Amino acid sequence: MSDQEIEKAIQAKGANVAPRVTPADIEANIVSEVYFTAADGCVGVGMTAEKHLCPQSLNLLTFCVLVLRNGFTVTGESACASPENFNAEIGRQVARENAVAKIWPLMGYALKSKLAEVAA
């Protein structure tokens, strides 16, 4: 179930009456995103395929780095087993979804801390 589908279910059940983190909150906290493959990283440090220092399989590993509003970064990755199935767009999408999944607990913790301060 996607974040948007979960959000619709929460609203349909009326489980949105107290402060909570929403998909919109997550997206609003992302200020930039960067995508690259592990092979791109090899090239960035001077390792090239021509010198056989960078294995071709590293072209199948995609990273997403999300920078949050407060400057914190989270990463997600996507690996493809078969080169014939690799699609860069899908790799970026899966890597981003994996990075976004790491933001939920961070923002949940921040909200819980804020609520605890108000209660105290």
Secondary structure as UniProt FT lines:
FT   HELIX           3..12
FT   TURN            13..14
FT   HELIX           23..29
FT   STRAND          30..37
FT   HELIX           38..44
FT   TURN            45..46
FT   TURN            49..52
FT   HELIX           56..60
FT   STRAND          61..68
FT   TURN            69..70
FT   STRAND          73..79
FT   HELIX           83..85
FT   HELIX           88..119
//
